[in-house]
Amino acid sequence: MSFEPQIPEWGLNSFNKYQDKLIEYHNWLKDTAMKTGLISKKTEQFIWDEFIIHSLYFAKLIKKYKNQKKREIIDIGTGAGIPGIPISIVNKTNVSLVDNKQKRIYELERLVKILNLNNARPTKIDADMILKEAKNSIIVMRCYVSTTNLLKSLEKKQLKENNLTIFVSSNSKSKDILSKMFHVKQEKFLINKNNFRYIDVITDM
Ligand SMILES: C[S@@+](CC[C@H](N)C(=O)[O-])C[C@H]1O[C@@H](n2cnc3c(N)ncnc32)[C@H](O)[C@@H]1O
């Protein structure tokens, strides 16, 4: 089957103009990231749909929930830059790409130079530290932690006092008992013609 760099209807207007740069990133994922073990072996279509299109929905949500101009974006457990790199391609705000593995940070530093992304900052730091210290930020996480486990380590006042909104990729539609303490809204979207994915949006409201 041939590779089709499709963009679902929800993203056509906003993201079509970034397609060339997104394809450059796609090429890096299928060549460098796969060779260096940042991602496991995947088809070109899988990389596009699951990594790039999935990431673009985080970018769409950031636009929707960004209630003031100066909010940094932090991608925790970024790995090969997912979702942080596509976000930094389509959004001018600074994006910190956080991982605790130095090798990943080195590869990402090379990548941001190749793609000429001045707003993407690979940063080696532990997730727990960032979660404690982040202020005025939108935090995104894909395949790093479940909403349930994240909520166990968060305090509600932390979200309000530090002005944080958190987006977490999610597989399940089930409502968790802990989410009663937080406001968790589940966003459902298509990554291609047939497959839906979910992102949980956690706010203090
Ligand atoms: C399963 S990968 C997910 C990568 C990427 N977000 C994605 O969707 O493909 C999890 C990443 O989290 C990083 N990681 C694990 N523990 C961490 C920690 N305590 N602090 C920061 N990063 C961590 C790993 O090095 C790895 O790159």
The ligand as an ORCA input file, in Angstrom:
! r2SCAN-3c Opt
* xyz 0 1
  C       6.892      5.336     25.531
  S       7.987      6.646     25.208
  C       6.853      7.777     24.506
  C       7.550      8.721     23.599
  C       6.650      9.690     22.835
  N       5.949     10.612     23.711
  C       5.703      8.984     21.908
  O       4.500      9.219     21.995
  O       6.158      8.200     21.076
  C       8.271      7.344     26.822
  C       9.432      8.335     26.879
  O       9.490      8.859     28.202
  C      10.852      8.964     28.615
  N      10.876      8.890     30.087
  C      10.700      7.798     30.868
  N      10.767      8.130     32.175
  C      10.974      9.473     32.220
  C      11.122     10.410     33.282
  N      11.069     10.031     34.558
  N      11.329     11.701     32.964
  C      11.375     12.114     31.659
  N      11.245     11.266     30.622
  C      11.043      9.976     30.883
  C      11.542      7.789     27.932
  O      12.931      8.013     27.787
  C      10.810      7.732     26.590
  O      11.452      8.508     25.626
*
